[in-house]
Amino acid sequence: MLDNPRSPRVRGVAKLAKKSARAETGMFLLEGPQAASEVLSYRPELIVELYATPTALERYTDIAQTAVDAGVDVEFVTEEVLNAMSDTVTPQGFVGVVHQFPTSVKDIFAAEPKLIAVLEEVRDPGNAGTIVRAADSAGADAVIFTGRTVDLYNPKVVRSTTGSIFHLPVAVGASLGDVVARARAAGLQVLAADVKGEDLLIARRDDLLAAPTAWVFGNEARGLADEDLELVDRVITVPIYGHAESMNLATAASVCLYESAFAQRS
């Protein structure tokens, strides 16, 4: 059992909370029982190290069995060590070190997607991770983080995906212009979600949403720049019927993705 929270090994895991360490090692930090369960179930080959407290492994017997089935060793650590490794105040008994595994933009479009989410300059980790989760829930084929969006492997992004990061392809680092060009070449229309656009109900009425679509979501505070809006085919806004000043980005993205999912399946 690892019991020294100041050991080099523990400090090495904790450093993965920083982007520089993730870039240097090509690994990222995983925290909590849900994330541990998802990576063991869907991508166990990515796991470098998986740590747990004895209490957590006794409590989550399903995770223990999944680890055995996947041939992954779980190393016991004390609560103090787990807390020193983790980026959160309450890591809930599990911490993992996992290989980064971005998909190329080329491969995403080669797979003939029908619905993808594109994040351009989304800076809030919670929003970014929640959009990945929403895309997964809506049955989207992929998510693309442009180079100006928060790091996919930021611990807060990973936590916010609640394991969806292991369920669908996610590409990183491309420019919005390149993504739009590739989407059109693959037969997708490109729609931007922005307050400057036309009502989502108009898009629904015109049967616009049934076509293969790449949705572009922009910065939380500023939305998409005018030059970015000029790249897309149409600009759509989610109407606000109440008195809210604005709608959370991840909430708006969820509505857009599900509207497309409903239309494509009807």
N, C-alpha and C positions, 0 to 999 in steps of 0.2 A: 504494500500500500504506500502511495506517495503521501508523505505527511509533513513535508517542509515547504511552506508557501513561498519561501525565498530562494528555492533552488533554481538553477539556470533553466531547467526543463520547464518549470512552471512559468518563469518569466518569459520564456520563448513563446509559450501558448498565449499568454496575456498580450504580448506585443502585436498579435494578429488583429487586435482592435484598431491598430493604426494602418492607414492605407500604405505607407511606405513599406511596412513589414509584409503586408499582403502582396505587394508588387514584387518584392525581393524573393519571396518564397513560393509564390504561386498557390498559396493556401489561404483558407479563411476559417473563421471561428463559427462554431455551431453551438447553440445553447438551448437547453430545455428538453423535456421528454417528447414533445410533439415533433420537433425537428429531428431528434435522434431516431424516432420511430420511422419518419418518412425517408430519411437517407438510408436506413437499414433495409427498408422495404423496396425502395426504388433504385438507389444507386450505391449499394454497399462497397463497390469497387473504388469509390472515391475517398473512402475513409482512410485517413492516415493514423489517427489515434482517437480512441473513444474512452472518456473517463466518466465514472459515476461513483457516487457514494454508496456504500453497502445498503443503506436505508432506502435509497431511491431504486436500486435494482430489485430489492425485495418488494417494494411497492408496485413497480411496473414489471410484473412477471412476463407480460407479453413482449416487452422490449428485450428482456433477457433471452427469451426463447427465439425471437427474431434474429438477435445477434448470433446465437448458437447456429441457427439454420443458415445464416449468411457466412459463417466461418470468421466472424469478427470478434477479436478479443476485447473485452472491456476491462480496463484497469481501474482498480479501486483507489479512491483518493479520500482524504478527510474533507469535512465541510470547509475548513480554513483554506485548504489548497484549491478547492473548487471555486470558492469566492475570489481567491487571488487570480485565478485563470479567467474568470468571467468578466464580461462587459456590463452585466446587469447586477442589480442589488440582490435579486433572487433568481439564481440560475436553475432552481428546481431540480438539482441533483445530477444533471448531465451537461458535459461539455465535450465537444468534438473538434478535431482538426481535420479539415476536408480539402481535397484538391479543388481548385477553381476549374470550371468546365464550361466556358462560354461556347456557344454555337456561332459559326460564321454567318454573316448576313447572306452570303451566297447560298449556303446550304438551306437556310430558312426558305428562301424563295424558290429554290430548286424543288422543294417538297410540295409545290403548288398549294400554298395556304389559301384558306377562304376568309380567315379573320385573324388580324394581328393588331397588337397595340404598340405604338411608337411613343417613347417618352423623350421629349426635347426640352432640356434644361429644367427638368424636375429636380428640385434640390432637397426637398424634405424626405428623409429616409422612410418615414412612416407612410407617406403617400405613395412613394415608389413601390415599396413592398406590397402595399394593399392593392395597387393596380395589378401587379403580378398575380396576386391571389384572385382578384376579380376576373382577370383574363382566363385563368385556369378554371374558375367556376363556370364561366360562360362558354367554355369549350373552345377558346381561341387556340390557334395553332402555334403561336409564338409571341414573344415580346422582344422589342428592340430598345435598348438604352443608347441614345446618341452620346457622343463624346462629352457633351456639356451637362449630362445628367449625373446625379449622385452615383457613387460606386455601387454596383450591384452587390458586392460582397461586404459592404458596410454591415456591421453586426445588427444595426437597427433595421436595415432593409431586409436582411435574412430573417430576422425574427418576425417582421411584419408579413412576410410571405406565408408564415405558418406551415412551411414545408412545400408550398407550391413551386418553389424554385427548383425542386427535383422532378416536377411533373411535366414541364413543357420546355421547349428550347428557348433560351434567352441569349441574345447577341448583345455585345457591348462595343462602344467606341466608334461606330460609324457616324458619318455626317448625315444631317437630315436630307440634304440634297441627293446624296447617293441612295439613301433608303427610298425616297420618293421615286427616283428614276428606276430602281430595281422593282419596286412595287408595280409601277405602270407596265414595265416590260413583262411582268409575270401575270398581267391581266387584272390587277386589283385597282379599284378606284381608291383615291386618297381623300379622306375626310378629316377636317380639323375640328376639334371641339374648342370653341372660343366664344366669348360673350359678344363678339362682333358679328356673329353668324345669324343665319335664319333659324326659325323655330324647328326643333326636332320633329314636331308633328307634321310639318310640311314635308320633311324627308320621308316620314312614314307614309304619308298620303301619296307621295309620288313613287312609292315602291323602290326608293333609292337604296334602302338598307338590305335588300335581299341579295344584292350583288356582292361578290368578293371584295372585302374592304380592309384597308389599313387605316386605323384611327390614329390621329396624332394628338397628343396631349402635351400642353406647354407648361411654362413656369407658373407656380402657385400665385404669385403676386402680379406678374405682368402678362400672363398668357403667352401667346405666340407673337413674335415680332411681325411687322407688316410684310417684310421680305419672305418670311416663312409662310405666311398665309397665301402669298402669291404662288407658292409652289404647288398648293393642293388643288383638288378639283372643286370642292365646295366646303364652306365653313358652316358649322352647325352649332347652335347653342341649346342647352337644356333650359327650358323656361322655369322661372321661379314664380309660383302662383301665390305664395304667402308673402310675408314681410321680411324674410331673411335678406341680409345685405348681399350675400353671395353664397355659392355652394362650394363645399369642399371639393378639391380636385379629384380625389380618389372616388368620391361619391358620384360626381358627374361622369367620370370614366366608366364606373360600373353601370350606370344607366345606359350610356352609349353602347357599350359592349353587349349588354343584354338585349337592347333593342335590335342590334344586328343579329344576335344569336336567335332571337324569336323570329325575325323576318326570314333568315336563311333556313329555318327549320319548318316554317309554316307551309 
